Amino acid sequence: MADKQLLHLVLGGRVKDPQGLEFENLDEIEIVGVYPNYAKAEAAWRATSQAHVDDAMRKYAVVHLHRLMEPDDQ
């Protein structure tokens, strides 16, 4: 039997403060992708973050969509 699908979203963009995750412009949020598990989402997050390492005002995050979609399963 296959592992249960646990969807994760990777997104990012320019932030107002490099210490936080408040984005400057929500219309410019970059959706990197939706992934079937945390390992694949983390790999995409790492690759995208590394590609923008010289821009301290650009941040990316992993959102646990499965927790939002099925909160009782936590």
N, C-alpha and C positions, 0 to 999 in steps of 0.2 A: 504494500500500500504506500502511496506517495505521501510525503509530508504535507501537512496542512498549509495552504497558501496564506501567508501573512504579508499583506501588501504594505509597501513602504514607498513614500514619495520623497524625492530629492529635489529641492528647490533652493533658489538663492538670488542674490542681487546686491546692489549697493545699499549699505546701511548708513543710518544717521550718525552712529557712534560705533567704533570698532569693538567696543566692549559688550555691545548688545545685539539684538536681532530685530530692531525696528527698521524696516526698510524705508528708503527715501521715497520711492515711487512704486506703488503697488502695480501700476500699469506696466512696469518694466521688470517684474519678477520673471526669472528664468526657470522654467520647469525642465529639469534635467531628465526626469523620467519616473515611471512607476515600476517597482521591482517586486518579485514574488517572495523575497525574504530579506532579512537584515544584511546578510553577508553581501549580497549583490548590490543592495542600496549603499552600503558602506564603501564598496569598491568604486561605485560611481561617484559618491561624495568625495572620496580621496582624490580620484583622478581629476574631477572638476575643480576642487579646491587647489590642487597642485598646479593646475593650468593657470590659475589666477593668483598665485602666491605673492606676486609683486604688488598687488592692489589690496592694501590693508582695509579698504572700505568696502570690499566685496566679500560676502560670506555666504556659505551654503549650509543647509541643514537637512537632516533626515527626519521625516514625519512618519510616525507609526500609524498608518491609515487603518490597519486592522483593529487598533484599539478604539478608534472613533466609530468604526462601522459595527463592531460587536463589543461594546464596553462590558458586558456581563461575563465575557470569556477571560477576563484578566485574572 
